[in-house]
Amino acid sequence: MLFIYPAIIHEDSDGIWAEFPDLEGCTTYGDSVGEILTGAAEAMELYVLGLLEDGTQPPVPTDIKEIKKLEKNAFATLIQSDVDLAKNTKSVKKTLTIPAWLNQRALDKGVNFSKVLQEALVAKTV
């Protein structure tokens, strides 16, 4: 699932760091803007993944146009991450039954059954 949240990037005497106004406590640090953008995407992914695993709906992202710079050495940017709920989580085996004709059609199309079920369950539960 693709998530996009605004982040505020700060550059000060201690280095570069990012915070997410909508994700309380989600911050990251780095030595360069490139490093901070990569780190921010990873931090956001883990934060959102934690919310979803706890059964908590992630907050609605603030419109970036509503974010006001608080310091002269700060800027707002959008950070995106494709949160893969199968990654970094424990998997469980499930057995299910589907019609034979649907099974064959899916096999013929090369459908990944686990991925389809995960995506459908996420869509139904988020």
Backbone as XML, in Angstrom:
<?xml version="1.0"?>
<chain id="A" units="angstrom">
  <residue number="1" name="MET">
    <atom name="N" x="0.839" y="-1.165" z="0.000"/>
    <atom name="CA" x="0.000" y="0.000" z="0.000"/>
    <atom name="C" x="0.891" y="1.237" z="0.000"/>
  </residue>
  <residue number="2" name="LEU">
    <atom name="N" x="0.573" y="2.163" z="-0.866"/>
    <atom name="CA" x="1.368" y="3.377" z="-0.981"/>
    <atom name="C" x="0.873" y="4.425" z="0.014"/>
  </residue>
  <residue number="3" name="PHE">
    <atom name="N" x="1.791" y="4.948" z="0.800"/>
    <atom name="CA" x="1.495" y="6.018" z="1.749"/>
    <atom name="C" x="2.383" y="7.203" z="1.410"/>
  </residue>
  <residue number="4" name="ILE">
    <atom name="N" x="1.805" y="8.397" z="1.489"/>
    <atom name="CA" x="2.554" y="9.629" z="1.232"/>
    <atom name="C" x="2.233" y="10.598" z="2.364"/>
  </residue>
  <residue number="5" name="TYR">
    <atom name="N" x="3.275" y="11.034" z="3.062"/>
    <atom name="CA" x="3.110" y="11.988" z="4.156"/>
    <atom name="C" x="4.087" y="13.136" z="3.988"/>
  </residue>
  <residue number="6" name="PRO">
    <atom name="N" x="3.688" y="14.326" z="4.428"/>
    <atom name="CA" x="4.633" y="15.440" z="4.411"/>
    <atom name="C" x="5.640" y="15.297" z="5.546"/>
  </residue>
  <residue number="7" name="ALA">
    <atom name="N" x="6.850" y="15.709" z="5.269"/>
    <atom name="CA" x="7.909" y="15.726" z="6.276"/>
    <atom name="C" x="8.529" y="17.114" z="6.277"/>
  </residue>
  <residue number="8" name="ILE">
    <atom name="N" x="9.039" y="17.498" z="7.423"/>
    <atom name="CA" x="9.783" y="18.751" z="7.528"/>
    <atom name="C" x="11.247" y="18.375" z="7.726"/>
  </residue>
  <residue number="9" name="ILE">
    <atom name="N" x="12.083" y="18.864" z="6.818"/>
    <atom name="CA" x="13.516" y="18.606" z="6.870"/>
    <atom name="C" x="14.172" y="19.823" z="7.511"/>
  </residue>
  <residue number="10" name="HIS">
    <atom name="N" x="14.963" y="19.579" z="8.539"/>
    <atom name="CA" x="15.657" y="20.645" z="9.267"/>
    <atom name="C" x="17.157" y="20.500" z="9.048"/>
  </residue>
  <residue number="11" name="GLU">
    <atom name="N" x="17.815" y="21.628" z="8.815"/>
    <atom name="CA" x="19.272" y="21.653" z="8.724"/>
    <atom name="C" x="19.758" y="22.627" z="9.791"/>
  </residue>
  <residue number="12" name="ASP">
    <atom name="N" x="20.510" y="22.114" z="10.765"/>
    <atom name="CA" x="21.038" y="22.978" z="11.810"/>
    <atom name="C" x="22.459" y="22.564" z="12.161"/>
  </residue>
  <residue number="13" name="SER">
    <atom name="N" x="23.009" y="23.138" z="13.215"/>
    <atom name="CA" x="24.406" y="22.858" z="13.575"/>
    <atom name="C" x="24.641" y="21.398" z="13.960"/>
  </residue>
  <residue number="14" name="ASP">
    <atom name="N" x="23.586" y="20.689" z="14.339"/>
    <atom name="CA" x="23.712" y="19.280" z="14.702"/>
    <atom name="C" x="23.619" y="18.351" z="13.494"/>
  </residue>
  <residue number="15" name="GLY">
    <atom name="N" x="23.243" y="18.852" z="12.342"/>
    <atom name="CA" x="23.109" y="18.039" z="11.136"/>
    <atom name="C" x="21.742" y="18.195" z="10.498"/>
  </residue>
  <residue number="16" name="ILE">
    <atom name="N" x="21.312" y="17.170" z="9.808"/>
    <atom name="CA" x="20.039" y="17.191" z="9.093"/>
    <atom name="C" x="19.116" y="16.168" z="9.739"/>
  </residue>
  <residue number="17" name="TRP">
    <atom name="N" x="17.877" y="16.565" z="9.973"/>
    <atom name="CA" x="16.909" y="15.638" z="10.549"/>
    <atom name="C" x="15.531" y="15.922" z="9.984"/>
  </residue>
  <residue number="18" name="ALA">
    <atom name="N" x="14.691" y="14.911" z="10.034"/>
    <atom name="CA" x="13.343" y="15.020" z="9.474"/>
    <atom name="C" x="12.328" y="14.615" z="10.529"/>
  </residue>
  <residue number="19" name="GLU">
    <atom name="N" x="11.172" y="15.254" z="10.455"/>
    <atom name="CA" x="10.044" y="14.906" z="11.313"/>
    <atom name="C" x="8.781" y="14.874" z="10.466"/>
  </residue>
  <residue number="20" name="PHE">
    <atom name="N" x="7.804" y="14.104" z="10.920"/>
    <atom name="CA" x="6.519" y="13.987" z="10.244"/>
    <atom name="C" x="5.447" y="14.585" z="11.144"/>
  </residue>
  <residue number="21" name="PRO">
    <atom name="N" x="4.860" y="15.701" z="10.756"/>
    <atom name="CA" x="3.841" y="16.328" z="11.600"/>
    <atom name="C" x="2.660" y="15.410" z="11.933"/>
  </residue>
  <residue number="22" name="ASP">
    <atom name="N" x="2.339" y="14.488" z="11.042"/>
    <atom name="CA" x="1.193" y="13.606" z="11.248"/>
    <atom name="C" x="1.545" y="12.315" z="11.986"/>
  </residue>
  <residue number="23" name="LEU">
    <atom name="N" x="2.827" y="12.015" z="12.123"/>
    <atom name="CA" x="3.268" y="10.759" z="12.715"/>
    <atom name="C" x="4.093" y="11.070" z="13.962"/>
  </residue>
  <residue number="24" name="GLU">
    <atom name="N" x="3.414" y="11.203" z="15.071"/>
    <atom name="CA" x="4.032" y="11.643" z="16.324"/>
    <atom name="C" x="5.232" y="10.765" z="16.710"/>
  </residue>
  <residue number="25" name="GLY">
    <atom name="N" x="6.369" y="11.430" z="16.889"/>
    <atom name="CA" x="7.576" y="10.729" z="17.309"/>
    <atom name="C" x="8.363" y="10.080" z="16.181"/>
  </residue>
  <residue number="26" name="CYS">
    <atom name="N" x="7.892" y="10.182" z="14.955"/>
    <atom name="CA" x="8.589" y="9.581" z="13.822"/>
    <atom name="C" x="9.598" y="10.599" z="13.279"/>
  </residue>
  <residue number="27" name="THR">
    <atom name="N" x="10.876" y="10.338" z="13.554"/>
    <atom name="CA" x="11.960" y="11.224" z="13.114"/>
    <atom name="C" x="13.108" y="10.376" z="12.587"/>
  </residue>
  <residue number="28" name="THR">
    <atom name="N" x="14.003" y="11.027" z="11.880"/>
    <atom name="CA" x="15.217" y="10.353" z="11.408"/>
    <atom name="C" x="16.298" y="11.407" z="11.209"/>
  </residue>
  <residue number="29" name="TYR">
    <atom name="N" x="17.536" y="10.961" z="11.201"/>
    <atom name="CA" x="18.687" y="11.850" z="11.084"/>
    <atom name="C" x="19.587" y="11.375" z="9.957"/>
  </residue>
  <residue number="30" name="GLY">
    <atom name="N" x="20.406" y="12.290" z="9.427"/>
    <atom name="CA" x="21.322" y="11.907" z="8.369"/>
    <atom name="C" x="22.399" y="12.949" z="8.161"/>
  </residue>
  <residue number="31" name="ASP">
    <atom name="N" x="23.331" y="12.614" z="7.277"/>
    <atom name="CA" x="24.457" y="13.509" z="6.978"/>
    <atom name="C" x="24.246" y="14.313" z="5.703"/>
  </residue>
  <residue number="32" name="SER">
    <atom name="N" x="23.275" y="13.909" z="4.884"/>
    <atom name="CA" x="23.009" y="14.619" z="3.628"/>
    <atom name="C" x="21.507" y="14.586" z="3.356"/>
  </residue>
  <residue number="33" name="VAL">
    <atom name="N" x="21.080" y="15.441" z="2.462"/>
    <atom name="CA" x="19.657" y="15.460" z="2.110"/>
    <atom name="C" x="19.255" y="14.119" z="1.494"/>
  </residue>
  <residue number="34" name="GLY">
    <atom name="N" x="20.079" y="13.556" z="0.633"/>
    <atom name="CA" x="19.772" y="12.251" z="0.037"/>
    <atom name="C" x="19.613" y="11.173" z="1.092"/>
  </residue>
  <residue number="35" name="GLU">
    <atom name="N" x="20.522" y="11.179" z="2.062"/>
    <atom name="CA" x="20.451" y="10.190" z="3.141"/>
    <atom name="C" x="19.195" y="10.390" z="3.992"/>
  </residue>
  <residue number="36" name="ILE">
    <atom name="N" x="18.847" y="11.628" z="4.241"/>
    <atom name="CA" x="17.676" y="11.900" z="5.083"/>
    <atom name="C" x="16.391" y="11.514" z="4.358"/>
  </residue>
  <residue number="37" name="LEU">
    <atom name="N" x="16.319" y="11.703" z="3.053"/>
    <atom name="CA" x="15.116" y="11.325" z="2.309"/>
    <atom name="C" x="14.941" y="9.815" z="2.305"/>
  </residue>
  <residue number="38" name="THR">
    <atom name="N" x="16.031" y="9.086" z="2.143"/>
    <atom name="CA" x="15.974" y="7.622" z="2.201"/>
    <atom name="C" x="15.578" y="7.155" z="3.599"/>
  </residue>
  <residue number="39" name="GLY">
    <atom name="N" x="16.210" y="7.746" z="4.607"/>
    <atom name="CA" x="15.899" y="7.386" z="5.985"/>
    <atom name="C" x="14.475" y="7.741" z="6.373"/>
  </residue>
  <residue number="40" name="ALA">
    <atom name="N" x="13.980" y="8.850" z="5.852"/>
    <atom name="CA" x="12.615" y="9.265" z="6.171"/>
    <atom name="C" x="11.599" y="8.281" z="5.592"/>
  </residue>
  <residue number="41" name="ALA">
    <atom name="N" x="11.844" y="7.802" z="4.380"/>
    <atom name="CA" x="10.936" y="6.819" z="3.773"/>
    <atom name="C" x="10.922" y="5.538" z="4.586"/>
  </residue>
  <residue number="42" name="GLU">
    <atom name="N" x="12.089" y="5.115" z="5.048"/>
    <atom name="CA" x="12.180" y="3.893" z="5.851"/>
    <atom name="C" x="11.507" y="4.080" z="7.218"/>
  </residue>
  <residue number="43" name="ALA">
    <atom name="N" x="11.757" y="5.213" z="7.864"/>
    <atom name="CA" x="11.146" y="5.480" z="9.167"/>
    <atom name="C" x="9.625" y="5.528" z="9.051"/>
  </residue>
  <residue number="44" name="MET">
    <atom name="N" x="9.132" y="6.189" z="8.005"/>
    <atom name="CA" x="7.695" y="6.280" z="7.793"/>
    <atom name="C" x="7.096" y="4.902" z="7.548"/>
  </residue>
  <residue number="45" name="GLU">
    <atom name="N" x="7.764" y="4.083" z="6.752"/>
    <atom name="CA" x="7.278" y="2.738" z="6.456"/>
    <atom name="C" x="7.141" y="1.918" z="7.736"/>
  </residue>
  <residue number="46" name="LEU">
    <atom name="N" x="8.157" y="1.944" z="8.574"/>
    <atom name="CA" x="8.118" y="1.173" z="9.813"/>
    <atom name="C" x="7.059" y="1.704" z="10.772"/>
  </residue>
  <residue number="47" name="TYR">
    <atom name="N" x="6.892" y="3.016" z="10.819"/>
    <atom name="CA" x="5.883" y="3.622" z="11.689"/>
    <atom name="C" x="4.478" y="3.198" z="11.258"/>
  </residue>
  <residue number="48" name="VAL">
    <atom name="N" x="4.196" y="3.337" z="9.963"/>
    <atom name="CA" x="2.870" y="2.977" z="9.437"/>
    <atom name="C" x="2.635" y="1.474" z="9.584"/>
  </residue>
  <residue number="49" name="LEU">
    <atom name="N" x="3.651" y="0.678" z="9.311"/>
    <atom name="CA" x="3.533" y="-0.772" z="9.471"/>
    <atom name="C" x="3.173" y="-1.117" z="10.912"/>
  </residue>
  <residue number="50" name="GLY">
    <atom name="N" x="3.800" y="-0.449" z="11.862"/>
    <atom name="CA" x="3.485" y="-0.675" z="13.269"/>
    <atom name="C" x="2.044" y="-0.338" z="13.597"/>
  </residue>
  <residue number="51" name="LEU">
    <atom name="N" x="1.561" y="0.781" z="13.047"/>
    <atom name="CA" x="0.154" y="1.155" z="13.269"/>
    <atom name="C" x="-0.783" y="0.082" z="12.724"/>
  </residue>
  <residue number="52" name="LEU">
    <atom name="N" x="-0.525" y="-0.348" z="11.496"/>
    <atom name="CA" x="-1.392" y="-1.338" z="10.859"/>
    <atom name="C" x="-1.373" y="-2.663" z="11.608"/>
  </residue>
  <residue number="53" name="GLU">
    <atom name="N" x="-0.190" y="-3.075" z="12.061"/>
    <atom name="CA" x="-0.100" y="-4.325" z="12.808"/>
    <atom name="C" x="-0.849" y="-4.246" z="14.136"/>
  </residue>
  <residue number="54" name="ASP">
    <atom name="N" x="-0.928" y="-3.036" z="14.711"/>
    <atom name="CA" x="-1.661" y="-2.835" z="15.964"/>
    <atom name="C" x="-3.156" y="-2.642" z="15.733"/>
  </residue>
  <residue number="55" name="GLY">
    <atom name="N" x="-3.564" y="-2.638" z="14.466"/>
    <atom name="CA" x="-4.975" y="-2.442" z="14.148"/>
    <atom name="C" x="-5.408" y="-0.986" z="14.181"/>
  </residue>
  <residue number="56" name="THR">
    <atom name="N" x="-4.444" y="-0.080" z="14.122"/>
    <atom name="CA" x="-4.726" y="1.354" z="14.158"/>
    <atom name="C" x="-4.700" y="1.926" z="12.749"/>
  </residue>
  <residue number="57" name="GLN">
    <atom name="N" x="-5.701" y="2.708" z="12.425"/>
    <atom name="CA" x="-5.776" y="3.362" z="11.124"/>
    <atom name="C" x="-4.741" y="4.485" z="11.065"/>
  </residue>
  <residue number="58" name="PRO">
    <atom name="N" x="-3.852" y="4.507" z="10.062"/>
    <atom name="CA" x="-2.901" y="5.615" z="9.940"/>
    <atom name="C" x="-3.644" y="6.937" z="9.756"/>
  </residue>
  <residue number="59" name="PRO">
    <atom name="N" x="-3.094" y="8.030" z="10.296"/>
    <atom name="CA" x="-3.781" y="9.322" z="10.171"/>
    <atom name="C" x="-3.835" y="9.803" z="8.727"/>
  </residue>
  <residue number="60" name="VAL">
    <atom name="N" x="-4.797" y="10.646" z="8.457"/>
    <atom name="CA" x="-4.908" y="11.271" z="7.136"/>
    <atom name="C" x="-3.767" y="12.280" z="7.015"/>
  </residue>
  <residue number="61" name="PRO">
    <atom name="N" x="-3.016" y="12.229" z="5.926"/>
    <atom name="CA" x="-1.895" y="13.163" z="5.776"/>
    <atom name="C" x="-2.369" y="14.615" z="5.655"/>
  </residue>
  <residue number="62" name="THR">
    <atom name="N" x="-1.628" y="15.498" z="6.284"/>
    <atom name="CA" x="-1.877" y="16.929" z="6.166"/>
    <atom name="C" x="-1.499" y="17.370" z="4.751"/>
  </residue>
  <residue number="63" name="ASP">
    <atom name="N" x="-2.272" y="18.277" z="4.181"/>
    <atom name="CA" x="-1.940" y="18.859" z="2.881"/>
    <atom name="C" x="-0.642" y="19.639" z="3.040"/>
  </residue>
  <residue number="64" name="ILE">
    <atom name="N" x="0.337" y="19.360" z="2.199"/>
    <atom name="CA" x="1.654" y="19.998" z="2.330"/>
    <atom name="C" x="1.555" y="21.519" z="2.219"/>
  </residue>
  <residue number="65" name="LYS">
    <atom name="N" x="0.545" y="22.021" z="1.517"/>
    <atom name="CA" x="0.385" y="23.475" z="1.393"/>
    <atom name="C" x="0.013" y="24.128" z="2.718"/>
  </residue>
  <residue number="66" name="GLU">
    <atom name="N" x="-0.458" y="23.328" z="3.673"/>
    <atom name="CA" x="-0.843" y="23.868" z="4.980"/>
    <atom name="C" x="0.316" y="23.860" z="5.978"/>
  </residue>
  <residue number="67" name="ILE">
    <atom name="N" x="1.440" y="23.305" z="5.585"/>
    <atom name="CA" x="2.587" y="23.252" z="6.486"/>
    <atom name="C" x="3.380" y="24.536" z="6.354"/>
  </residue>
  <residue number="68" name="LYS">
    <atom name="N" x="3.568" y="25.181" z="7.465"/>
    <atom name="CA" x="4.316" y="26.440" z="7.495"/>
    <atom name="C" x="5.710" y="26.174" z="8.040"/>
  </residue>
  <residue number="69" name="LYS">
    <atom name="N" x="6.697" y="26.741" z="7.381"/>
    <atom name="CA" x="8.066" y="26.598" z="7.870"/>
    <atom name="C" x="8.181" y="27.305" z="9.219"/>
  </residue>
  <residue number="70" name="LEU">
    <atom name="N" x="8.730" y="26.625" z="10.180"/>
    <atom name="CA" x="8.907" y="27.208" z="11.503"/>
    <atom name="C" x="10.283" y="27.831" z="11.671"/>
  </residue>
  <residue number="71" name="GLU">
    <atom name="N" x="11.235" y="27.382" z="10.885"/>
    <atom name="CA" x="12.606" y="27.885" z="10.967"/>
    <atom name="C" x="13.090" y="28.253" z="9.571"/>
  </residue>
  <residue number="72" name="LYS">
    <atom name="N" x="14.085" y="29.127" z="9.516"/>
    <atom name="CA" x="14.574" y="29.514" z="8.192"/>
    <atom name="C" x="15.360" y="28.395" z="7.511"/>
  </residue>
  <residue number="73" name="ASN">
    <atom name="N" x="15.888" y="27.453" z="8.275"/>
    <atom name="CA" x="16.668" y="26.350" z="7.703"/>
    <atom name="C" x="15.858" y="25.063" z="7.640"/>
  </residue>
  <residue number="74" name="ALA">
    <atom name="N" x="14.572" y="25.198" z="7.330"/>
    <atom name="CA" x="13.710" y="24.014" z="7.240"/>
    <atom name="C" x="12.854" y="24.117" z="5.989"/>
  </residue>
  <residue number="75" name="PHE">
    <atom name="N" x="12.512" y="22.955" z="5.434"/>
    <atom name="CA" x="11.610" y="22.937" z="4.290"/>
    <atom name="C" x="10.734" y="21.697" z="4.367"/>
  </residue>
  <residue number="76" name="ALA">
    <atom name="N" x="9.570" y="21.789" z="3.739"/>
    <atom name="CA" x="8.630" y="20.668" z="3.726"/>
    <atom name="C" x="8.758" y="19.921" z="2.405"/>
  </residue>
  <residue number="77" name="THR">
    <atom name="N" x="8.600" y="18.624" z="2.466"/>
    <atom name="CA" x="8.614" y="17.781" z="1.280"/>
    <atom name="C" x="7.694" y="16.599" z="1.510"/>
  </residue>
  <residue number="78" name="LEU">
    <atom name="N" x="7.336" y="15.933" z="0.437"/>
    <atom name="CA" x="6.509" y="14.731" z="0.552"/>
    <atom name="C" x="7.412" y="13.503" z="0.522"/>
  </residue>
  <residue number="79" name="ILE">
    <atom name="N" x="7.119" y="12.566" z="1.391"/>
    <atom name="CA" x="7.847" y="11.302" z="1.457"/>
    <atom name="C" x="6.851" y="10.196" z="1.160"/>
  </residue>
  <residue number="80" name="GLN">
    <atom name="N" x="7.230" y="9.281" z="0.285"/>
    <atom name="CA" x="6.339" y="8.166" z="-0.023"/>
    <atom name="C" x="7.026" y="6.853" z="0.272"/>
  </residue>
  <residue number="81" name="SER">
    <atom name="N" x="6.202" y="5.882" z="0.627"/>
    <atom name="CA" x="6.713" y="4.547" z="0.877"/>
    <atom name="C" x="5.620" y="3.545" z="0.556"/>
  </residue>
  <residue number="82" name="ASP">
    <atom name="N" x="6.020" y="2.481" z="-0.089"/>
    <atom name="CA" x="5.087" y="1.401" z="-0.400"/>
    <atom name="C" x="5.218" y="0.381" z="0.725"/>
  </residue>
  <residue number="83" name="VAL">
    <atom name="N" x="4.259" y="0.405" z="1.639"/>
    <atom name="CA" x="4.322" y="-0.453" z="2.817"/>
    <atom name="C" x="3.877" y="-1.857" z="2.431"/>
  </residue>
  <residue number="84" name="ASP">
    <atom name="N" x="4.821" y="-2.777" z="2.492"/>
    <atom name="CA" x="4.562" y="-4.177" z="2.177"/>
    <atom name="C" x="4.264" y="-4.890" z="3.484"/>
  </residue>
  <residue number="85" name="LEU">
    <atom name="N" x="3.001" y="-5.229" z="3.688"/>
    <atom name="CA" x="2.606" y="-5.830" z="4.956"/>
    <atom name="C" x="3.169" y="-7.224" z="5.151"/>
  </residue>
  <residue number="86" name="ALA">
    <atom name="N" x="3.642" y="-7.849" z="4.105"/>
    <atom name="CA" x="4.230" y="-9.181" z="4.233"/>
    <atom name="C" x="5.694" y="-9.094" z="4.674"/>
  </residue>
  <residue number="87" name="LYS">
    <atom name="N" x="6.309" y="-7.950" z="4.435"/>
    <atom name="CA" x="7.709" y="-7.759" z="4.787"/>
    <atom name="C" x="7.805" y="-7.385" z="6.265"/>
  </residue>
  <residue number="88" name="ASN">
    <atom name="N" x="8.799" y="-7.864" z="6.924"/>
    <atom name="CA" x="9.059" y="-7.553" z="8.336"/>
    <atom name="C" x="7.972" y="-8.045" z="9.282"/>
  </residue>
  <residue number="89" name="THR">
    <atom name="N" x="7.151" y="-8.970" z="8.854"/>
    <atom name="CA" x="6.126" y="-9.499" z="9.746"/>
    <atom name="C" x="6.151" y="-11.013" z="9.706"/>
  </residue>
  <residue number="90" name="LYS">
    <atom name="N" x="5.647" y="-11.597" z="10.752"/>
    <atom name="CA" x="5.564" y="-13.052" z="10.827"/>
    <atom name="C" x="4.407" y="-13.520" z="9.948"/>
  </residue>
  <residue number="91" name="SER">
    <atom name="N" x="4.611" y="-14.556" z="9.188"/>
    <atom name="CA" x="3.563" y="-15.093" z="8.325"/>
    <atom name="C" x="2.899" y="-16.290" z="8.994"/>
  </residue>
  <residue number="92" name="VAL">
    <atom name="N" x="1.631" y="-16.488" z="8.676"/>
    <atom name="CA" x="0.894" y="-17.659" z="9.144"/>
    <atom name="C" x="0.302" y="-18.363" z="7.936"/>
  </residue>
  <residue number="93" name="LYS">
    <atom name="N" x="0.215" y="-19.661" z="8.013"/>
    <atom name="CA" x="-0.323" y="-20.440" z="6.911"/>
    <atom name="C" x="-1.836" y="-20.508" z="7.051"/>
  </residue>
  <residue number="94" name="LYS">
    <atom name="N" x="-2.540" y="-20.305" z="5.948"/>
    <atom name="CA" x="-3.996" y="-20.395" z="5.901"/>
    <atom name="C" x="-4.388" y="-21.358" z="4.794"/>
  </residue>
  <residue number="95" name="THR">
    <atom name="N" x="-5.421" y="-22.116" z="5.045"/>
    <atom name="CA" x="-5.966" y="-23.021" z="4.044"/>
    <atom name="C" x="-7.333" y="-22.486" z="3.656"/>
  </residue>
  <residue number="96" name="LEU">
    <atom name="N" x="-7.608" y="-22.453" z="2.360"/>
    <atom name="CA" x="-8.902" y="-21.964" z="1.909"/>
    <atom name="C" x="-9.391" y="-22.783" z="0.726"/>
  </residue>
  <residue number="97" name="THR">
    <atom name="N" x="-10.644" y="-22.596" z="0.408"/>
    <atom name="CA" x="-11.258" y="-23.332" z="-0.694"/>
    <atom name="C" x="-11.807" y="-22.337" z="-1.706"/>
  </residue>
  <residue number="98" name="ILE">
    <atom name="N" x="-11.486" y="-22.575" z="-2.981"/>
    <atom name="CA" x="-12.043" y="-21.762" z="-4.066"/>
    <atom name="C" x="-12.531" y="-22.713" z="-5.155"/>
  </residue>
  <residue number="99" name="PRO">
    <atom name="N" x="-13.409" y="-22.244" z="-6.030"/>
    <atom name="CA" x="-13.884" y="-23.112" z="-7.117"/>
    <atom name="C" x="-12.731" y="-23.540" z="-8.031"/>
  </residue>
  <residue number="100" name="ALA">
    <atom name="N" x="-12.798" y="-24.760" z="-8.528"/>
    <atom name="CA" x="-11.749" y="-25.317" z="-9.382"/>
    <atom name="C" x="-11.516" y="-24.465" z="-10.624"/>
  </residue>
  <residue number="101" name="TRP">
    <atom name="N" x="-12.605" y="-23.972" z="-11.251"/>
    <atom name="CA" x="-12.443" y="-23.170" z="-12.459"/>
    <atom name="C" x="-11.687" y="-21.877" z="-12.177"/>
  </residue>
  <residue number="102" name="LEU">
    <atom name="N" x="-11.921" y="-21.261" z="-10.983"/>
    <atom name="CA" x="-11.236" y="-20.028" z="-10.614"/>
    <atom name="C" x="-9.758" y="-20.300" z="-10.315"/>
  </residue>
  <residue number="103" name="ASN">
    <atom name="N" x="-9.490" y="-21.411" z="-9.664"/>
    <atom name="CA" x="-8.120" y="-21.818" z="-9.393"/>
    <atom name="C" x="-7.336" y="-21.979" z="-10.697"/>
  </residue>
  <residue number="104" name="GLN">
    <atom name="N" x="-7.926" y="-22.677" z="-11.665"/>
    <atom name="CA" x="-7.244" y="-22.907" z="-12.937"/>
    <atom name="C" x="-7.013" y="-21.603" z="-13.695"/>
  </residue>
  <residue number="105" name="ARG">
    <atom name="N" x="-8.024" y="-20.739" z="-13.698"/>
    <atom name="CA" x="-7.887" y="-19.445" z="-14.394"/>
    <atom name="C" x="-6.756" y="-18.633" z="-13.762"/>
  </residue>
  <residue number="106" name="ALA">
    <atom name="N" x="-6.688" y="-18.622" z="-12.421"/>
    <atom name="CA" x="-5.639" y="-17.873" z="-11.731"/>
    <atom name="C" x="-4.261" y="-18.470" z="-12.007"/>
  </residue>
  <residue number="107" name="LEU">
    <atom name="N" x="-4.171" y="-19.793" z="-12.008"/>
    <atom name="CA" x="-2.897" y="-20.444" z="-12.327"/>
    <atom name="C" x="-2.449" y="-20.104" z="-13.744"/>
  </residue>
  <residue number="108" name="ASP">
    <atom name="N" x="-3.386" y="-20.130" z="-14.680"/>
    <atom name="CA" x="-3.067" y="-19.807" z="-16.068"/>
    <atom name="C" x="-2.546" y="-18.377" z="-16.218"/>
  </residue>
  <residue number="109" name="LYS">
    <atom name="N" x="-3.023" y="-17.479" z="-15.371"/>
    <atom name="CA" x="-2.625" y="-16.065" z="-15.428"/>
    <atom name="C" x="-1.392" y="-15.786" z="-14.569"/>
  </residue>
  <residue number="110" name="GLY">
    <atom name="N" x="-0.911" y="-16.799" z="-13.851"/>
    <atom name="CA" x="0.272" y="-16.606" z="-13.016"/>
    <atom name="C" x="0.004" y="-15.780" z="-11.772"/>
  </residue>
  <residue number="111" name="VAL">
    <atom name="N" x="-1.191" y="-15.867" z="-11.245"/>
    <atom name="CA" x="-1.569" y="-15.085" z="-10.074"/>
    <atom name="C" x="-0.839" y="-15.596" z="-8.831"/>
  </residue>
  <residue number="112" name="ASN">
    <atom name="N" x="-0.327" y="-14.670" z="-8.045"/>
    <atom name="CA" x="0.287" y="-14.992" z="-6.753"/>
    <atom name="C" x="-0.842" y="-15.002" z="-5.721"/>
  </residue>
  <residue number="113" name="PHE">
    <atom name="N" x="-1.288" y="-16.185" z="-5.326"/>
    <atom name="CA" x="-2.444" y="-16.320" z="-4.439"/>
    <atom name="C" x="-2.234" y="-15.610" z="-3.101"/>
  </residue>
  <residue number="114" name="SER">
    <atom name="N" x="-1.070" y="-15.769" z="-2.516"/>
    <atom name="CA" x="-0.802" y="-15.144" z="-1.217"/>
    <atom name="C" x="-0.880" y="-13.624" z="-1.310"/>
  </residue>
  <residue number="115" name="LYS">
    <atom name="N" x="-0.289" y="-13.065" z="-2.349"/>
    <atom name="CA" x="-0.290" y="-11.612" z="-2.502"/>
    <atom name="C" x="-1.714" y="-11.088" z="-2.709"/>
  </residue>
  <residue number="116" name="VAL">
    <atom name="N" x="-2.497" y="-11.767" z="-3.536"/>
    <atom name="CA" x="-3.871" y="-11.332" z="-3.795"/>
    <atom name="C" x="-4.690" y="-11.373" z="-2.505"/>
  </residue>
  <residue number="117" name="LEU">
    <atom name="N" x="-4.543" y="-12.446" z="-1.741"/>
    <atom name="CA" x="-5.290" y="-12.558" z="-0.487"/>
    <atom name="C" x="-4.856" y="-11.479" z="0.496"/>
  </residue>
  <residue number="118" name="GLN">
    <atom name="N" x="-3.565" y="-11.239" z="0.596"/>
    <atom name="CA" x="-3.071" y="-10.187" z="1.506"/>
    <atom name="C" x="-3.635" y="-8.825" z="1.114"/>
  </residue>
  <residue number="119" name="GLU">
    <atom name="N" x="-3.563" y="-8.495" z="-0.176"/>
    <atom name="CA" x="-4.063" y="-7.201" z="-0.636"/>
    <atom name="C" x="-5.567" y="-7.073" z="-0.371"/>
  </residue>
  <residue number="120" name="ALA">
    <atom name="N" x="-6.321" y="-8.132" z="-0.612"/>
    <atom name="CA" x="-7.761" y="-8.087" z="-0.383"/>
    <atom name="C" x="-8.072" y="-7.929" z="1.100"/>
  </residue>
  <residue number="121" name="LEU">
    <atom name="N" x="-7.342" y="-8.644" z="1.960"/>
    <atom name="CA" x="-7.581" y="-8.544" z="3.393"/>
    <atom name="C" x="-7.217" y="-7.159" z="3.916"/>
  </residue>
  <residue number="122" name="VAL">
    <atom name="N" x="-6.127" y="-6.600" z="3.417"/>
    <atom name="CA" x="-5.754" y="-5.251" z="3.831"/>
    <atom name="C" x="-6.834" y="-4.260" z="3.406"/>
  </residue>
  <residue number="123" name="ALA">
    <atom name="N" x="-7.309" y="-4.382" z="2.175"/>
    <atom name="CA" x="-8.346" y="-3.468" z="1.682"/>
    <atom name="C" x="-9.614" y="-3.566" z="2.533"/>
  </residue>
  <residue number="124" name="LYS">
    <atom name="N" x="-9.926" y="-4.748" z="3.010"/>
    <atom name="CA" x="-11.134" y="-4.947" z="3.829"/>
    <atom name="C" x="-10.961" y="-4.509" z="5.274"/>
  </residue>
  <residue number="125" name="THR">
    <atom name="N" x="-9.712" y="-4.460" z="5.755"/>
    <atom name="CA" x="-9.502" y="-4.201" z="7.171"/>
    <atom name="C" x="-8.884" y="-2.844" z="7.483"/>
  </residue>
  <residue number="126" name="VAL">
    <atom name="N" x="-8.414" y="-2.135" z="6.500"/>
    <atom name="CA" x="-7.784" y="-0.819" z="6.761"/>
    <atom name="C" x="-8.792" y="0.281" z="6.539"/>
  </residue>
</chain>
